[in-house]
Amino acid sequence: MTTWSSTPGTTAPRPVITTHVPWHRSLRVRTAAAMALLALTLVLAAGAVFAHTSITGARDQLRAQAAAQLREIAATDAFGGALPSRATRDPAALPAELRAALDPRAVVTYDDGSSMWAARGEGTDLLATRVSGAPVQQQWADLVRTFAVSGAGAALIAALVSWFVAGRLTRRLRVTASTVNDAIAGRQADRPTAEDDEVGVLSRGIADTAAALAVRLERERAVSADVAHDLKTPLTALSSAAALLGDDEDADRIRRLVRRLRDLVDDLLRLARAQHDAPAVDVRPRSLARSVERVLADSPSSHVPVRVLADATVGLDPDRLARALTNLVVNAERHGDGDVEVVVDGTEVRVTDRGPGFPEALLAEGPRRFGALGTAGGTGIGLAIALHHADATGARLVLRNTDRGASASLVFDAAD
């Protein structure tokens, strides 16, 4: 059994343009993040170049220092002096790469990561020494720390500056969105500030377009209401004239068309009243069964039977209930092939009929104004108005097809 249910709040007036954007999608956040990343990348790139140059120079100095130290040790050794602890004649003490590169005619240097070696000669003529690479390692650590702090600081400054700059831009865009929402909702809206940049020109254009659209929509609503009201009198006369026709097939067809036209005009009038004459919401704890019985007793559908399975105290507004329930009953009488019944079951009031049921498109998408109701040819206004008034009081509209026909329910919250 296919069922459609509304969610309270879905038909309340909503902004045409939302002014709330999740933080991770905010233009302000994305701009700040992009600028921070750019600043960090630039600082780290510059730091990498500077560090490479500095460390290369430091290693060259260390290599020259090791070669000079080797010459000093060689001179001391030539006069019979003792070798210092940092010097050696043992090939096994040298790194394998340095042993492989030894040249009896030249000084060979090698950096093993912790020390800079210098050696010359081979075999018994071998003489080697090393210089600690700790200063170079300390210099590298200082450079890494300096540029890490500099990069973080640059990223923070770039993020703060871009956050401020982008904030001014997004603030103007939010003002424009609020202006559009106010114009569409019929509220007085201030025109965006007259700044001559691209955002200012775009904001004023959007605001002016929204205001013009709101005026046009209001005029169309007024025209619809006026046309429906003006057609009411001649349509009543036309209905009376059609009733005087004979009983042949052409007369029946004329009466059906007149009845269809009268229903459409009635829908337009009901729609105009729902949009412009809706009463203020006054939700209070009340007996659902007694409220339903009172509504039907005071309506043209007083002949529709009411069956109470269980009563409950719910929060409802009698005026809104009357408008929603009356539209559901009228809709069922028009399209349900008669035998309409109203059932009160706890916090739910159901309107059932023995018609063909709701079309699948309606149950899939929900009521839409001027959405055709299948082969019955309805406008869909009755269900849309019922949904509008139900939603105003926090109730749910539930539509379903049963074995008997269609079922439309108003489900209220139990009163505390």
URMOUR-V55958 format. One line per field, one symbol per residue. burial: I if it has 16 or more other ideal C-beta (glycine too) atoms within 10 Angstrom, else O. A space follows every 10 residues. Layout:
burial->???
//
This chain:
burial->OOOIOIOIOO IOOOOOOOOO OOOOOIOIIO IIIOIIOOII OOIIOOIOOO IOOOOOOIOO OIIOOIIOII OOIOOOOOOO OOOOOOIIOO OOOIIOOIIO OIOOOOIIII IOOOIIIIII IOOOOIIIII IOIOOIOOIO OOIOOOIOOI IOOIIOOIIO OIIOOIOOOI OIIOIIIIII IIIIOOOOIO OIOOOOOOIO OOIIOIIOOI IOOIOOOOOO OOOOIOOIOO IOOOIOOIOO OIOOOOOOOO OOOOOOOIOO OIIIIIIIII IIOIOOOOOO OOIOOIIIIO IIIOIIOOOO IOOIOIOOOO IOIIIIIIII IIIIIIIIII IIIIIIOOOI IIIIIOIIII IIIIIIIIIO OIIOOIIOIO IOIOOIOIII IIIIIIIIII IIIIIIIIII IOOOIIIIII IIOOIO
//
